[in-house]
Amino acid sequence: MRVIHHHHRDRVPGGNLLITVFLNMVITITEFLGGIFSNSLALISDALHNLGDTLSIVISYLALRIGKKEGNVRKTFGYKRIEMERLLTEKFGIHHVTIQVEFDTCNDKDSIASIER
């Protein structure tokens, strides 16, 4: 006779996301301080990039938590749609930043100094 053994734990939804936020913030702070002390603009800019990633993960966590709410009289299908709205907002944000960077690059192309050998 085979015995099936299950462990049921009440896990916090998005618990792995919270761990990811914590680790990403540690990396961001370390990188930023390293950039300040070493006078490295590359480290500082990467730290700011990581900060943007951290904010995106926090928004994902919040959307996950809100999306778990049950339906009520006003929201008969629940709050699951907020996860899709987060995704669309993130996509539009990425496209906006990409277009802005391309626009700025094209405008600054004329002001780049040529390198003489």
Secondary structure, 3 states (H helix, E strand, C coil): CCCCCCCCCCCCCCHHHHHHHHHHHHHHHHHHHHHHHHCCHHHHHHHHHHHHHHHHHHHHHHHHHHHCCCCCCCCCCCCCHHHHHHHHHHHHHHHHHHHHHHHHHHHHHHHCCCCCC
